Amino acid sequence: MFSSGSILLQSVLIFTFGALSISLILAMIRLILGPSLPDRVVALDLIAYIVITFIGAYVIATGVADFLDAAIVVALIAFLGTLAFARYVQQAADKEEDDKI
């Protein structure tokens, strides 16, 4: 799996993949349980950024930079999803404010 490098780099990469795996599992739990919709959206956003970090660590581990384009695409989609949710929340708040008047 690891192309070359020192024992220290290999150890750090193994630790990084392990920590990212645990983070991904915990974010999935928050996504499933998460009591409200904003909690679930934040968890989904976190999962997207963990995937981006997985891709980055994989690129470092293998030395093949072909997957960096995929990381950029995932980051853009996650950002646009966050913007769309923020707009949805803003419109819901505006509608609720209009209903009070």
Protein Blocks (a to p, Z undefined) as FASTA:
>chain_A
ZZbdcfklmmmmmmmmmmmmmmmmmmmmmmmmombfklmmmmmmmmmmmmmmmmmmmmmm
nopaklmmmmmmmmmmmmmmmmmmmmmmmmmmmmmmmmmZZ
